[in-house]
């Protein structure tokens, strides 16, 4: 939960006014595009004080999972997009193997559960956080310092 708090505090500080990513405002379509804009305003060069970096604000722990050096990561847009694709695929496989697809179409606190929403929740709170969130019907719903919760991400990324 502390990682969620730290990351979202830094995300708030990094939403700069200039967008240097490839997504034009108003033309956000895929979950990847939506997360890139939400996490960094589409900026690939962001490294926040909490150590989260790049367009998708990956931390060292997640990058270690991918086994890539962080210096290479920040300077390489293609690598960031590839890590995101691996990240989404890894979460999707976790959802499938864990039988979590059964939650798709259900509602948690009035918010429909979608596959994209589940991926976004796992992006914010980790795969185990997603599982706890779903199995508790939203009772496990940690928030960061600015108040962003797993339910907020489920709602935002339907």
C-alpha positions, 0 to 999 in steps of 0.5 A: 500500500505504501508503494501505491501511496508513494507512486500516486503522490509522484504521479500527481507531481509529474502531470506536467503541462507539456505532453511529449508522448505519441498520444494526442489529447482527445485521441486516447483509445487503448488501455495502454494509451489511457494508462500512459496519459494517466500516469505521465501525461504521455511523457516518456522522460519522467522519473519522479522522486519515488523512483517511478519512471517512464510513461507508465511509471514503472518502479524498480520492483516491476522492472526487476521482474522484467530484468532490465536496467533502469538507465536503459529504460528511461531513455528508450520509448520502445523499451517502455512500450515493450515492458508495458505490453509484457506487463499487460500480458502478465496481468492478463495471464494472472487473471486467466490462470487465477480464475478472475475472469468470473468477475467480469460483468459483475459490479463492485460498489456500482462499478462494472468490472471489465478486463481493462478495469482489472488490468488497471487495478493490478497496474495500481495495486499489483496482481495480488491487490487485484485479487484481494480487491475482487475477492473482497468485493471492493472491501480491500481498497487501499488509497494513496495519499491523494485519495486514488483507490483501486476502485477509482482505477476500476471506474476510470479504466472501464 
